[in-house]
Amino acid sequence: MKLMKFSEFMRAARGDMSLYELAKRTGITAQQLANYERGRSKATVDRAAAICRALNVTFTIGA
């Protein structure tokens, strides 16, 4: 398994879902999600977990 940055993981896991749809599902603004995806900001563990739940994927910290 290849380790990747959260920004790369998020972009890949989001697929065709828009940032606006993800924002509705998580309660995190689309602008903030874009910052996470571009690597401009780092998501807290709680926010990363909310994003993963909305994308229906599992993540592991510090593998």
C-alpha positions in Angstrom: 0.0 0.0 0.0 1.3 3.4 -1.0 1.3 6.1 1.7 0.0 9.4 0.4 -0.6 12.9 1.8 -4.1 13.6 3.0 -4.5 16.1 0.2 -3.8 13.4 -2.4 -6.0 10.9 -0.6 -8.9 13.4 -0.4 -8.7 14.3 -4.1 -8.6 10.6 -5.1 -11.4 9.5 -2.7 -13.7 12.4 -3.7 -13.8 11.2 -7.3 -16.7 12.9 -9.1 -18.2 14.4 -6.0 -18.1 18.2 -6.0 -16.5 20.2 -3.1 -19.9 21.8 -2.6 -21.5 18.4 -2.1 -18.8 17.3 0.3 -19.2 20.6 2.1 -23.0 19.9 2.6 -22.2 16.4 3.9 -19.5 17.5 6.3 -20.4 21.0 7.5 -17.0 22.2 6.4 -16.9 25.1 3.9 -16.0 24.3 0.3 -13.2 26.9 0.5 -11.7 25.1 3.5 -12.0 21.7 1.8 -10.3 23.2 -1.3 -7.5 24.3 1.0 -7.1 20.8 2.5 -7.1 19.3 -1.0 -4.5 21.7 -2.3 -2.3 21.2 0.8 -2.6 24.8 1.9 -4.1 23.8 5.2 -4.0 20.6 7.3 -7.2 19.1 8.5 -7.6 18.2 12.2 -8.2 14.6 13.1 -11.8 15.4 13.7 -12.3 17.1 10.4 -10.4 14.4 8.5 -12.7 11.8 10.1 -15.8 13.8 9.0 -14.4 14.0 5.5 -13.7 10.2 5.4 -17.2 9.4 6.8 -18.8 11.6 4.1 -16.7 9.8 1.4 -17.4 6.4 3.0 -13.7 5.5 3.3 -11.4 4.5 6.1 -8.2 6.1 7.0 -5.3 5.2 9.2 -3.1 7.7 11.0 0.6 7.2 11.1 0.8 3.8 9.4 
